[in-house]
Amino acid sequence: MTMLTEKFDAYGDVLPDVARDEREAARTASVVLSRIGQYAFWLLVIVIVSARVIYYPANPASEFPSAKAAVHAAVR
């Protein structure tokens, strides 16, 4: 048994295939835009993390000459 692939409007008339093709094109465009958005997001994440690694020290304790200076900075 096969499924009926024709679509009908509210009055029982068969909908033209043109509308179905436009829906498929819109869906394809939506998928493409979604992918572009995902790639842009992850590219931004990589840029931000890379900038953090390059421009800021990995060990904040190395900024202070002694533990007393670190405690003083934390208390302020």
All heavy atoms as a GROMACS GRO file, in nm:
protein
  589
    1MET      N    1   0.084  -0.116   0.000
    1MET     CA    2   0.000   0.000   0.000
    1MET      C    3   0.089   0.124   0.000
    1MET      O    4   0.180   0.137   0.080
    1MET     CB    5  -0.084  -0.001   0.127
    1MET     CG    6  -0.209   0.071   0.116
    1MET     SD    7  -0.308   0.013   0.256
    1MET     CE    8  -0.412   0.147   0.278
    2THR      N    9   0.060   0.218  -0.089
    2THR     CA   10   0.141   0.340  -0.096
    2THR      C   11   0.065   0.456  -0.037
    2THR      O   12  -0.058   0.459  -0.036
    2THR     CB   13   0.176   0.373  -0.243
    2THR    OG1   14   0.055   0.395  -0.313
    2THR    CG2   15   0.255   0.260  -0.306
    3MET      N   16   0.141   0.552   0.012
    3MET     CA   17   0.079   0.671   0.071
    3MET      C   18   0.041   0.770  -0.038
    3MET      O   19   0.107   0.780  -0.140
    3MET     CB   20   0.176   0.738   0.168
    3MET     CG   21   0.196   0.664   0.295
    3MET     SD   22   0.303   0.752   0.411
    3MET     CE   23   0.221   0.908   0.427
    4LEU      N   24  -0.064   0.842  -0.013
    4LEU     CA   25  -0.108   0.946  -0.103
    4LEU      C   26  -0.017   1.067  -0.085
    4LEU      O   27  -0.002   1.118   0.025
    4LEU     CB   28  -0.254   0.983  -0.071
    4LEU     CG   29  -0.318   1.088  -0.160
    4LEU    CD1   30  -0.328   1.034  -0.304
    4LEU    CD2   31  -0.456   1.121  -0.109
    5THR      N   32   0.045   1.112  -0.194
    5THR     CA   33   0.139   1.223  -0.183
    5THR      C   34   0.077   1.355  -0.225
    5THR      O   35   0.138   1.459  -0.209
    5THR     CB   36   0.262   1.198  -0.271
    5THR    OG1   37   0.220   1.181  -0.406
    5THR    CG2   38   0.338   1.076  -0.222
    6GLU      N   39  -0.045   1.353  -0.278
    6GLU     CA   40  -0.110   1.477  -0.317
    6GLU      C   41  -0.163   1.549  -0.194
    6GLU      O   42  -0.210   1.486  -0.099
    6GLU     CB   43  -0.224   1.451  -0.414
    6GLU     CG   44  -0.179   1.400  -0.549
    6GLU     CD   45  -0.297   1.374  -0.640
    6GLU    OE1   46  -0.406   1.340  -0.592
    6GLU    OE2   47  -0.278   1.388  -0.761
    7LYS      N   48  -0.157   1.680  -0.198
    7LYS     CA   49  -0.208   1.763  -0.090
    7LYS      C   50  -0.336   1.830  -0.138
    7LYS      O   51  -0.350   1.865  -0.255
    7LYS     CB   52  -0.107   1.869  -0.048
    7LYS     CG   53   0.027   1.813  -0.007
    7LYS     CD   54   0.015   1.739   0.123
    7LYS     CE   55   0.153   1.686   0.161
    7LYS     NZ   56   0.151   1.601   0.275
    8PHE      N   57  -0.430   1.850  -0.046
    8PHE     CA   58  -0.558   1.909  -0.079
    8PHE      C   59  -0.581   2.035   0.001
    8PHE      O   60  -0.535   2.048   0.115
    8PHE     CB   61  -0.671   1.809  -0.049
    8PHE     CG   62  -0.659   1.683  -0.129
    8PHE    CD1   63  -0.593   1.572  -0.080
    8PHE    CD2   64  -0.714   1.675  -0.256
    8PHE    CE1   65  -0.583   1.456  -0.153
    8PHE    CE2   66  -0.704   1.560  -0.331
    8PHE     CZ   67  -0.638   1.450  -0.280
    9ASP      N   68  -0.656   2.131  -0.060
    9ASP     CA   69  -0.690   2.252   0.014
    9ASP      C   70  -0.818   2.230   0.094
    9ASP      O   71  -0.871   2.119   0.099
    9ASP     CB   72  -0.701   2.373  -0.080
    9ASP     CG   73  -0.818   2.360  -0.177
    9ASP    OD1   74  -0.894   2.262  -0.169
    9ASP    OD2   75  -0.833   2.452  -0.260
   10ALA      N   76  -0.869   2.335   0.157
   10ALA     CA   77  -0.986   2.321   0.244
   10ALA      C   78  -1.112   2.280   0.170
   10ALA      O   79  -1.204   2.225   0.229
   10ALA     CB   80  -1.010   2.453   0.316
   11TYR      N   81  -1.115   2.303   0.038
   11TYR     CA   82  -1.234   2.270  -0.040
   11TYR      C   83  -1.222   2.136  -0.112
   11TYR      O   84  -1.310   2.098  -0.188
   11TYR     CB   85  -1.262   2.381  -0.142
   11TYR     CG   86  -1.283   2.514  -0.074
   11TYR    CD1   87  -1.185   2.611  -0.077
   11TYR    CD2   88  -1.400   2.540  -0.004
   11TYR    CE1   89  -1.204   2.732  -0.014
   11TYR    CE2   90  -1.419   2.661   0.061
   11TYR     CZ   91  -1.321   2.757   0.055
   11TYR     OH   92  -1.339   2.876   0.119
   12GLY      N   93  -1.112   2.065  -0.092
   12GLY     CA   94  -1.096   1.933  -0.151
   12GLY      C   95  -1.025   1.933  -0.284
   12GLY      O   96  -1.007   1.828  -0.345
   13ASP      N   97  -0.983   2.050  -0.332
   13ASP     CA   98  -0.911   2.056  -0.459
   13ASP      C   99  -0.764   2.020  -0.436
   13ASP      O  100  -0.707   2.048  -0.331
   13ASP     CB  101  -0.918   2.196  -0.520
   13ASP     CG  102  -1.060   2.232  -0.562
   13ASP    OD1  103  -1.136   2.140  -0.599
   13ASP    OD2  104  -1.093   2.352  -0.556
   14VAL      N  105  -0.705   1.959  -0.537
   14VAL     CA  106  -0.564   1.922  -0.528
   14VAL      C  107  -0.480   2.047  -0.540
   14VAL      O  108  -0.501   2.130  -0.627
   14VAL     CB  109  -0.528   1.822  -0.641
   14VAL    CG1  110  -0.380   1.788  -0.636
   14VAL    CG2  111  -0.612   1.696  -0.628
   15LEU      N  112  -0.385   2.062  -0.448
   15LEU     CA  113  -0.294   2.176  -0.453
   15LEU      C  114  -0.191   2.155  -0.563
   15LEU      O  115  -0.146   2.043  -0.587
   15LEU     CB  116  -0.223   2.194  -0.318
   15LEU     CG  117  -0.312   2.234  -0.202
   15LEU    CD1  118  -0.232   2.232  -0.074
   15LEU    CD2  119  -0.372   2.370  -0.226
   16PRO      N  120  -0.151   2.263  -0.630
   16PRO     CA  121  -0.052   2.247  -0.738
   16PRO      C  122   0.086   2.212  -0.682
   16PRO      O  123   0.119   2.244  -0.568
   16PRO     CB  124  -0.050   2.384  -0.806
   16PRO     CG  125  -0.102   2.478  -0.704
   16PRO     CD  126  -0.196   2.399  -0.617
   17ASP      N  127   0.165   2.148  -0.766
   17ASP     CA  128   0.301   2.110  -0.725
   17ASP      C  129   0.392   2.230  -0.708
   17ASP      O  130   0.494   2.222  -0.641
   17ASP     CB  131   0.362   2.013  -0.826
   17ASP     CG  132   0.300   1.876  -0.818
   17ASP    OD1  133   0.243   1.843  -0.712
   17ASP    OD2  134   0.308   1.802  -0.917
   18VAL      N  135   0.356   2.342  -0.768
   18VAL     CA  136   0.439   2.462  -0.759
   18VAL      C  137   0.455   2.505  -0.613
   18VAL      O  138   0.563   2.539  -0.569
   18VAL     CB  139   0.378   2.576  -0.843
   18VAL    CG1  140   0.457   2.705  -0.824
   18VAL    CG2  141   0.373   2.537  -0.989
   19ALA      N  142   0.347   2.501  -0.538
   19ALA     CA  143   0.354   2.540  -0.398
   19ALA      C  144   0.446   2.448  -0.320
   19ALA      O  145   0.521   2.490  -0.233
   19ALA     CB  146   0.214   2.540  -0.336
   20ARG      N  147   0.442   2.320  -0.351
   20ARG     CA  148   0.528   2.223  -0.284
   20ARG      C  149   0.674   2.251  -0.317
   20ARG      O  150   0.761   2.243  -0.231
   20ARG     CB  151   0.489   2.082  -0.326
   20ARG     CG  152   0.556   1.975  -0.244
   20ARG     CD  153   0.506   1.835  -0.275
   20ARG     NE  154   0.362   1.827  -0.263
   20ARG     CZ  155   0.283   1.771  -0.355
   20ARG    NH1  156   0.334   1.717  -0.463
   20ARG    NH2  157   0.152   1.766  -0.338
   21ASP      N  158   0.703   2.286  -0.444
   21ASP     CA  159   0.840   2.317  -0.483
   21ASP      C  160   0.890   2.442  -0.412
   21ASP      O  161   1.006   2.450  -0.372
   21ASP     CB  162   0.851   2.335  -0.634
   21ASP     CG  163   0.830   2.203  -0.708
   21ASP    OD1  164   0.847   2.097  -0.645
   21ASP    OD2  165   0.796   2.207  -0.828
   22GLU      N  166   0.805   2.543  -0.398
   22GLU     CA  167   0.845   2.665  -0.328
   22GLU      C  168   0.874   2.636  -0.181
   22GLU      O  169   0.966   2.692  -0.124
   22GLU     CB  170   0.735   2.770  -0.340
   22GLU     CG  171   0.721   2.829  -0.477
   22GLU     CD  172   0.604   2.923  -0.489
   22GLU    OE1  173   0.538   2.950  -0.386
   22GLU    OE2  174   0.578   2.970  -0.601
   23ARG      N  175   0.796   2.547  -0.122
   23ARG     CA  176   0.819   2.510   0.018
   23ARG      C  177   0.953   2.439   0.033
   23ARG      O  178   1.028   2.463   0.127
   23ARG     CB  179   0.707   2.417   0.066
   23ARG     CG  180   0.617   2.478   0.165
   23ARG     CD  181   0.528   2.375   0.226
   23ARG     NE  182   0.495   2.270   0.131
   23ARG     CZ  183   0.375   2.218   0.115
   23ARG    NH1  184   0.276   2.258   0.188
   23ARG    NH2  185   0.353   2.124   0.027
   24GLU      N  186   0.983   2.351  -0.062
   24GLU     CA  187   1.112   2.281  -0.057
   24GLU      C  188   1.228   2.379  -0.072
   24GLU      O  189   1.329   2.368  -0.004
   24GLU     CB  190   1.118   2.173  -0.165
   24GLU     CG  191   1.027   2.056  -0.140
   24GLU     CD  192   1.066   1.978  -0.015
   24GLU    OE1  193   1.186   1.965   0.014
   24GLU    OE2  194   0.975   1.932   0.055
   25ALA      N  195   1.212   2.478  -0.160
   25ALA     CA  196   1.317   2.578  -0.180
   25ALA      C  197   1.334   2.661  -0.053
   25ALA      O  198   1.447   2.693  -0.013
   25ALA     CB  199   1.284   2.667  -0.298
   26ALA      N  200   1.224   2.698   0.011
   26ALA     CA  201   1.233   2.775   0.135
   26ALA      C  202   1.299   2.693   0.245
   26ALA      O  203   1.377   2.745   0.324
   26ALA     CB  204   1.094   2.820   0.178
   27ARG      N  205   1.266   2.565   0.250
   27ARG     CA  206   1.327   2.479   0.351
   27ARG      C  207   1.477   2.465   0.327
   27ARG      O  208   1.557   2.468   0.421
   27ARG     CB  209   1.260   2.342   0.350
   27ARG     CG  210   1.311   2.252   0.457
   27ARG     CD  211   1.233   2.125   0.465
   27ARG     NE  212   1.285   2.043   0.572
   27ARG     CZ  213   1.273   1.914   0.578
   27ARG    NH1  214   1.209   1.850   0.483
   27ARG    NH2  215   1.323   1.846   0.678
   28THR      N  216   1.516   2.450   0.202
   28THR     CA  217   1.658   2.440   0.168
   28THR      C  218   1.731   2.568   0.206
   28THR      O  219   1.840   2.562   0.262
   28THR     CB  220   1.674   2.411   0.018
   28THR    OG1  221   1.603   2.291  -0.014
   28THR    CG2  222   1.819   2.394  -0.019
   29ALA      N  223   1.670   2.683   0.176
   29ALA     CA  224   1.732   2.810   0.212
   29ALA      C  225   1.745   2.821   0.364
   29ALA      O  226   1.846   2.872   0.415
   29ALA     CB  227   1.650   2.925   0.156
   30SER      N  228   1.645   2.774   0.436
   30SER     CA  229   1.650   2.779   0.582
   30SER      C  230   1.764   2.693   0.636
   30SER      O  231   1.834   2.733   0.729
   30SER     CB  232   1.516   2.731   0.638
   30SER     OG  233   1.522   2.725   0.778
   31VAL      N  234   1.782   2.576   0.577
   31VAL     CA  235   1.891   2.487   0.620
   31VAL      C  236   2.026   2.552   0.592
   31VAL      O  237   2.116   2.548   0.676
   31VAL     CB  238   1.878   2.350   0.550
   31VAL    CG1  239   2.003   2.266   0.571
   31VAL    CG2  240   1.756   2.276   0.599
   32VAL      N  241   2.039   2.615   0.477
   32VAL     CA  242   2.165   2.680   0.441
   32VAL      C  243   2.194   2.795   0.537
   32VAL      O  244   2.306   2.809   0.586
   32VAL     CB  245   2.161   2.729   0.295
   32VAL    CG1  246   2.279   2.820   0.264
   32VAL    CG2  247   2.160   2.611   0.199
   33LEU      N  248   2.094   2.878   0.564
   33LEU     CA  249   2.114   2.990   0.657
   33LEU      C  250   2.146   2.940   0.798
   33LEU      O  251   2.226   3.000   0.869
   33LEU     CB  252   1.991   3.080   0.658
   33LEU     CG  253   1.970   3.164   0.534
   33LEU    CD1  254   1.839   3.240   0.542
   33LEU    CD2  255   2.086   3.261   0.514
   34SER      N  256   2.084   2.831   0.837
   34SER     CA  257   2.114   2.773   0.968
   34SER      C  258   2.259   2.728   0.976
   34SER      O  259   2.328   2.752   1.075
   34SER     CB  260   2.020   2.656   0.995
   34SER     OG  261   2.054   2.593   1.116
   35ARG      N  262   2.306   2.662   0.872
   35ARG     CA  263   2.446   2.618   0.870
   35ARG      C  264   2.542   2.736   0.874
   35ARG      O  265   2.643   2.733   0.946
   35ARG     CB  266   2.474   2.535   0.743
   35ARG     CG  267   2.405   2.404   0.738
   35ARG     CD  268   2.470   2.309   0.833
   35ARG     NE  269   2.393   2.186   0.831
   35ARG     CZ  270   2.439   2.070   0.866
   35ARG    NH1  271   2.561   2.059   0.909
   35ARG    NH2  272   2.363   1.964   0.861
   36ILE      N  273   2.511   2.840   0.797
   36ILE     CA  274   2.597   2.959   0.796
   36ILE      C  275   2.602   3.021   0.936
   36ILE      O  276   2.708   3.061   0.985
   36ILE     CB  277   2.548   3.060   0.691
   36ILE    CG1  278   2.574   3.006   0.551
   36ILE    CG2  279   2.616   3.196   0.709
   36ILE    CD1  280   2.511   3.088   0.441
   37GLY      N  281   2.487   3.028   1.003
   37GLY     CA  282   2.482   3.082   1.139
   37GLY      C  283   2.563   2.999   1.236
   37GLY      O  284   2.632   3.052   1.322
   38GLN      N  285   2.554   2.867   1.222
   38GLN     CA  286   2.631   2.779   1.311
   38GLN      C  287   2.781   2.797   1.290
   38GLN      O  288   2.857   2.805   1.386
   38GLN     CB  289   2.593   2.634   1.286
   38GLN     CG  290   2.456   2.599   1.333
   38GLN     CD  291   2.416   2.458   1.293
   38GLN    OE1  292   2.497   2.382   1.242
   38GLN    NE2  293   2.291   2.425   1.316
   39TYR      N  294   2.824   2.804   1.163
   39TYR     CA  295   2.966   2.824   1.135
   39TYR      C  296   3.014   2.960   1.185
   39TYR      O  297   3.124   2.971   1.239
   39TYR     CB  298   2.995   2.809   0.985
   39TYR     CG  299   2.986   2.666   0.937
   39TYR    CD1  300   2.911   2.633   0.825
   39TYR    CD2  301   3.052   2.564   1.004
   39TYR    CE1  302   2.902   2.503   0.780
   39TYR    CE2  303   3.043   2.433   0.960
   39TYR     CZ  304   2.968   2.403   0.849
   39TYR     OH  305   2.960   2.274   0.806
   40ALA      N  306   2.932   3.064   1.168
   40ALA     CA  307   2.970   3.197   1.217
   40ALA      C  308   2.984   3.197   1.368
   40ALA      O  309   3.076   3.258   1.424
   40ALA     CB  310   2.867   3.301   1.171
   41PHE      N  311   2.891   3.130   1.438
   41PHE     CA  312   2.898   3.122   1.584
   41PHE      C  313   3.027   3.054   1.629
   41PHE      O  314   3.098   3.106   1.715
   41PHE     CB  315   2.777   3.046   1.638
   41PHE     CG  316   2.787   3.014   1.783
   41PHE    CD1  317   2.762   3.111   1.878
   41PHE    CD2  318   2.824   2.886   1.825
   41PHE    CE1  319   2.774   3.082   2.014
   41PHE    CE2  320   2.835   2.856   1.959
   41PHE     CZ  321   2.810   2.954   2.054
   42TRP      N  322   3.057   2.938   1.572
   42TRP     CA  323   3.176   2.865   1.616
   42TRP      C  324   3.305   2.937   1.576
   42TRP      O  325   3.405   2.931   1.648
   42TRP     CB  326   3.174   2.722   1.564
   42TRP     CG  327   3.075   2.641   1.642
   42TRP    CD1  328   2.959   2.588   1.597
   42TRP    CD2  329   3.082   2.608   1.781
   42TRP    NE1  330   2.894   2.524   1.699
   42TRP    CE2  331   2.966   2.535   1.813
   42TRP    CE3  332   3.173   2.635   1.882
   42TRP    CZ2  333   2.941   2.487   1.941
   42TRP    CZ3  334   3.148   2.587   2.009
   42TRP    CH2  335   3.034   2.514   2.038
   43LEU      N  336   3.303   3.009   1.464
   43LEU     CA  337   3.419   3.089   1.427
   43LEU      C  338   3.441   3.200   1.529
   43LEU      O  339   3.555   3.226   1.570
   43LEU     CB  340   3.400   3.149   1.288
   43LEU     CG  341   3.514   3.237   1.238
   43LEU    CD1  342   3.641   3.155   1.223
   43LEU    CD2  343   3.476   3.302   1.107
   44LEU      N  344   3.333   3.263   1.573
   44LEU     CA  345   3.343   3.366   1.676
   44LEU      C  346   3.396   3.308   1.807
   44LEU      O  347   3.481   3.370   1.873
   44LEU     CB  348   3.206   3.432   1.698
   44LEU     CG  349   3.202   3.548   1.794
   44LEU    CD1  350   3.287   3.663   1.743
   44LEU    CD2  351   3.059   3.593   1.814
   45VAL      N  352   3.350   3.191   1.845
   45VAL     CA  353   3.400   3.125   1.966
   45VAL      C  354   3.550   3.100   1.954
   45VAL      O  355   3.627   3.127   2.048
   45VAL     CB  356   3.323   2.993   1.993
   45VAL    CG1  357   3.393   2.910   2.099
   45VAL    CG2  358   3.180   3.021   2.032
   46ILE      N  359   3.593   3.050   1.842
   46ILE     CA  360   3.736   3.020   1.822
   46ILE      C  361   3.819   3.148   1.827
   46ILE      O  362   3.926   3.151   1.889
   46ILE     CB  363   3.757   2.944   1.689
   46ILE    CG1  364   3.699   2.804   1.701
   46ILE    CG2  365   3.903   2.940   1.649
   46ILE    CD1  366   3.691   2.728   1.571
   47VAL      N  367   3.768   3.256   1.767
   47VAL     CA  368   3.841   3.383   1.769
   47VAL      C  369   3.852   3.437   1.911
   47VAL      O  370   3.958   3.481   1.954
   47VAL     CB  371   3.773   3.485   1.675
   47VAL    CG1  372   3.825   3.625   1.698
   47VAL    CG2  373   3.792   3.445   1.530
   48ILE      N  374   3.743   3.432   1.987
   48ILE     CA  375   3.745   3.483   2.124
   48ILE      C  376   3.838   3.401   2.212
   48ILE      O  377   3.919   3.456   2.289
   48ILE     CB  378   3.602   3.487   2.181
   48ILE    CG1  379   3.520   3.595   2.112
   48ILE    CG2  380   3.605   3.510   2.333
   48ILE    CD1  381   3.373   3.592   2.146
   49VAL      N  382   3.830   3.270   2.204
   49VAL     CA  383   3.917   3.185   2.286
   49VAL      C  384   4.063   3.203   2.246
   49VAL      O  385   4.152   3.210   2.331
   49VAL     CB  386   3.872   3.037   2.277
   49VAL    CG1  387   3.974   2.945   2.340
   49VAL    CG2  388   3.736   3.019   2.342
   50SER      N  389   4.089   3.213   2.115
   50SER     CA  390   4.227   3.234   2.070
   50SER      C  391   4.282   3.366   2.120
   50SER      O  392   4.397   3.374   2.164
   50SER     CB  393   4.234   3.230   1.917
   50SER     OG  394   4.193   3.105   1.870
   51ALA      N  395   4.200   3.472   2.114
   51ALA     CA  396   4.245   3.602   2.164
   51ALA      C  397   4.272   3.595   2.314
   51ALA      O  398   4.368   3.654   2.364
   51ALA     CB  399   4.139   3.708   2.134
   52ARG      N  400   4.189   3.523   2.385
   52ARG     CA  401   4.210   3.506   2.530
   52ARG      C  402   4.342   3.435   2.559
   52ARG      O  403   4.417   3.474   2.648
   52ARG     CB  404   4.092   3.428   2.589
   52ARG     CG  405   4.110   3.379   2.730
   52ARG     CD  406   4.116   3.495   2.829
   52ARG     NE  407   4.119   3.449   2.965
   52ARG     CZ  408   4.230   3.425   3.034
   52ARG    NH1  409   4.347   3.438   2.977
   52ARG    NH2  410   4.224   3.387   3.160
   53VAL      N  411   4.370   3.333   2.483
   53VAL     CA  412   4.495   3.257   2.503
   53VAL      C  413   4.616   3.341   2.465
   53VAL      O  414   4.718   3.340   2.536
   53VAL     CB  415   4.491   3.126   2.420
   53VAL    CG1  416   4.626   3.060   2.414
   53VAL    CG2  417   4.387   3.031   2.477
   54ILE      N  418   4.606   3.417   2.357
   54ILE     CA  419   4.721   3.493   2.308
   54ILE      C  420   4.749   3.616   2.394
   54ILE      O  421   4.864   3.643   2.430
   54ILE     CB  422   4.698   3.534   2.161
   54ILE    CG1  423   4.701   3.410   2.072
   54ILE    CG2  424   4.803   3.635   2.115
   54ILE    CD1  425   4.655   3.436   1.929
   55TYR      N  426   4.645   3.692   2.430
   55TYR     CA  427   4.666   3.822   2.493
   55TYR      C  428   4.661   3.824   2.645
   55TYR      O  429   4.696   3.923   2.706
   55TYR     CB  430   4.566   3.923   2.438
   55TYR     CG  431   4.592   3.955   2.292
   55TYR    CD1  432   4.504   3.912   2.194
   55TYR    CD2  433   4.705   4.024   2.254
   55TYR    CE1  434   4.528   3.940   2.060
   55TYR    CE2  435   4.730   4.052   2.122
   55TYR     CZ  436   4.642   4.010   2.025
   55TYR     OH  437   4.665   4.036   1.893
   56TYR      N  438   4.615   3.718   2.707
   56TYR     CA  439   4.607   3.716   2.853
   56TYR      C  440   4.687   3.598   2.906
   56TYR      O  441   4.687   3.490   2.847
   56TYR     CB  442   4.462   3.706   2.900
   56TYR     CG  443   4.382   3.826   2.861
   56TYR    CD1  444   4.297   3.822   2.752
   56TYR    CD2  445   4.392   3.944   2.933
   56TYR    CE1  446   4.224   3.934   2.715
   56TYR    CE2  447   4.320   4.056   2.898
   56TYR     CZ  448   4.236   4.050   2.788
   56TYR     OH  449   4.165   4.161   2.752
   57PRO      N  450   4.755   3.616   3.019
   57PRO     CA  451   4.838   3.507   3.071
   57PRO      C  452   4.753   3.389   3.119
   57PRO      O  453   4.640   3.406   3.166
   57PRO     CB  454   4.912   3.571   3.188
   57PRO     CG  455   4.826   3.684   3.230
   57PRO     CD  456   4.759   3.734   3.105
   58ALA      N  457   4.810   3.272   3.107
   58ALA     CA  458   4.740   3.150   3.149
   58ALA      C  459   4.740   3.137   3.301
   58ALA      O  460   4.650   3.077   3.358
   58ALA     CB  461   4.804   3.028   3.085
   59ASN      N  462   4.839   3.194   3.366
   59ASN     CA  463   4.853   3.181   3.511
   59ASN      C  464   4.842   3.319   3.576
   59ASN      O  465   4.939   3.395   3.576
   59ASN     CB  466   4.988   3.116   3.545
   59ASN     CG  467   4.999   3.084   3.691
   59ASN    OD1  468   4.906   3.107   3.767
   59ASN    ND2  469   5.114   3.033   3.729
   60PRO      N  470   4.727   3.353   3.631
   60PRO     CA  471   4.712   3.486   3.692
   60PRO      C  472   4.806   3.508   3.811
   60PRO      O  473   4.840   3.621   3.843
   60PRO     CB  474   4.567   3.492   3.738
   60PRO     CG  475   4.499   3.375   3.681
   60PRO     CD  476   4.605   3.279   3.636
   61ALA      N  477   4.850   3.402   3.876
   61ALA     CA  478   4.939   3.416   3.991
   61ALA      C  479   5.075   3.473   3.950
   61ALA      O  480   5.146   3.530   4.032
   61ALA     CB  481   4.957   3.282   4.060
   62SER      N  482   5.110   3.459   3.823
   62SER     CA  483   5.240   3.510   3.779
   62SER      C  484   5.242   3.662   3.772
   62SER      O  485   5.348   3.722   3.756
   62SER     CB  486   5.276   3.451   3.642
   62SER     OG  487   5.183   3.496   3.545
   63GLU      N  488   5.126   3.726   3.783
   63GLU     CA  489   5.121   3.872   3.780
   63GLU      C  490   5.163   3.934   3.913
   63GLU      O  491   5.192   4.052   3.919
   63GLU     CB  492   4.979   3.918   3.747
   63GLU     CG  493   4.934   3.879   3.608
   63GLU     CD  494   4.791   3.924   3.580
   63GLU    OE1  495   4.729   3.986   3.669
   63GLU    OE2  496   4.743   3.895   3.472
   64PHE      N  497   5.162   3.856   4.019
   64PHE     CA  498   5.192   3.910   4.152
   64PHE      C  499   5.329   3.861   4.198
   64PHE      O  500   5.361   3.743   4.186
   64PHE     CB  501   5.085   3.865   4.251
   64PHE     CG  502   4.946   3.903   4.207
   64PHE    CD1  503   4.858   3.807   4.161
   64PHE    CD2  504   4.904   4.035   4.211
   64PHE    CE1  505   4.731   3.842   4.118
   64PHE    CE2  506   4.777   4.070   4.170
   64PHE     CZ  507   4.690   3.974   4.123
   65PRO      N  508   5.408   3.951   4.256
   65PRO     CA  509   5.542   3.910   4.300
   65PRO      C  510   5.539   3.820   4.423
   65PRO      O  511   5.631   3.742   4.446
   65PRO     CB  512   5.611   4.043   4.332
   65PRO     CG  513   5.501   4.141   4.353
   65PRO     CD  514   5.386   4.093   4.272
   66SER      N  515   5.431   3.827   4.502
   66SER     CA  516   5.425   3.743   4.622
   66SER      C  517   5.278   3.707   4.651
   66SER      O  518   5.187   3.768   4.594
   66SER     CB  519   5.486   3.815   4.743
   66SER     OG  520   5.403   3.925   4.777
   67ALA      N  521   5.258   3.613   4.740
   67ALA     CA  522   5.123   3.573   4.777
   67ALA      C  523   5.052   3.687   4.850
   67ALA      O  524   4.931   3.703   4.837
   67ALA     CB  525   5.128   3.449   4.865
   68LYS      N  526   5.127   3.767   4.925
   68LYS     CA  527   5.068   3.878   4.997
   68LYS      C  528   5.008   3.980   4.900
   68LYS      O  529   4.900   4.034   4.922
   68LYS     CB  530   5.177   3.945   5.083
   68LYS     CG  531   5.125   4.043   5.181
   68LYS     CD  532   5.242   4.094   5.265
   68LYS     CE  533   5.192   4.139   5.399
   68LYS     NZ  534   5.299   4.194   5.481
   69ALA      N  535   5.074   4.007   4.789
   69ALA     CA  536   5.023   4.100   4.688
   69ALA      C  537   4.897   4.043   4.622
   69ALA      O  538   4.804   4.117   4.590
   69ALA     CB  539   5.130   4.127   4.583
   70ALA      N  540   4.892   3.912   4.602
   70ALA     CA  541   4.775   3.850   4.541
   70ALA      C  542   4.654   3.860   4.635
   70ALA      O  543   4.544   3.891   4.591
   70ALA     CB  544   4.804   3.704   4.510
   71VAL      N  545   4.676   3.838   4.764
   71VAL     CA  546   4.567   3.850   4.861
   71VAL      C  547   4.520   3.994   4.867
   71VAL      O  548   4.399   4.020   4.871
   71VAL     CB  549   4.612   3.798   5.000
   71VAL    CG1  550   4.510   3.833   5.106
   71VAL    CG2  551   4.641   3.649   4.994
   72HIS      N  552   4.612   4.087   4.866
   72HIS     CA  553   4.576   4.228   4.870
   72HIS      C  554   4.492   4.265   4.747
   72HIS      O  555   4.393   4.338   4.758
   72HIS     CB  556   4.702   4.315   4.878
   72HIS     CG  557   4.674   4.461   4.878
   72HIS    ND1  558   4.608   4.524   4.981
   72HIS    CD2  559   4.698   4.557   4.785
   72HIS    CE1  560   4.595   4.652   4.952
   72HIS    NE2  561   4.650   4.674   4.834
   73ALA      N  562   4.528   4.217   4.630
   73ALA     CA  563   4.452   4.246   4.508
   73ALA      C  564   4.314   4.181   4.513
   73ALA      O  565   4.217   4.239   4.462
   73ALA     CB  566   4.530   4.197   4.386
   74ALA      N  567   4.305   4.064   4.570
   74ALA     CA  568   4.176   3.994   4.577
   74ALA      C  569   4.080   4.061   4.675
   74ALA      O  570   3.960   4.062   4.655
   74ALA     CB  571   4.197   3.848   4.616
   75VAL      N  572   4.136   4.119   4.781
   75VAL     CA  573   4.053   4.182   4.883
   75VAL      C  574   3.998   4.316   4.834
   75VAL      O  575   3.889   4.355   4.871
   75VAL     CB  576   4.134   4.197   5.014
   75VAL    CG1  577   4.058   4.281   5.116
   75VAL    CG2  578   4.168   4.062   5.070
   76ARG      N  579   4.074   4.384   4.753
   76ARG     CA  580   4.030   4.516   4.705
   76ARG      C  581   3.904   4.507   4.635
   76ARG      O  582   3.826   4.486   4.583
   76ARG     CB  583   4.132   4.577   4.608
   76ARG     CG  584   4.252   4.626   4.677
   76ARG     CD  585   4.334   4.714   4.592
   76ARG     NE  586   4.373   4.645   4.468
   76ARG     CZ  587   4.441   4.703   4.372
   76ARG    NH1  588   4.473   4.829   4.380
   76ARG    NH2  589   4.477   4.638   4.264
   0.00000   0.00000   0.00000
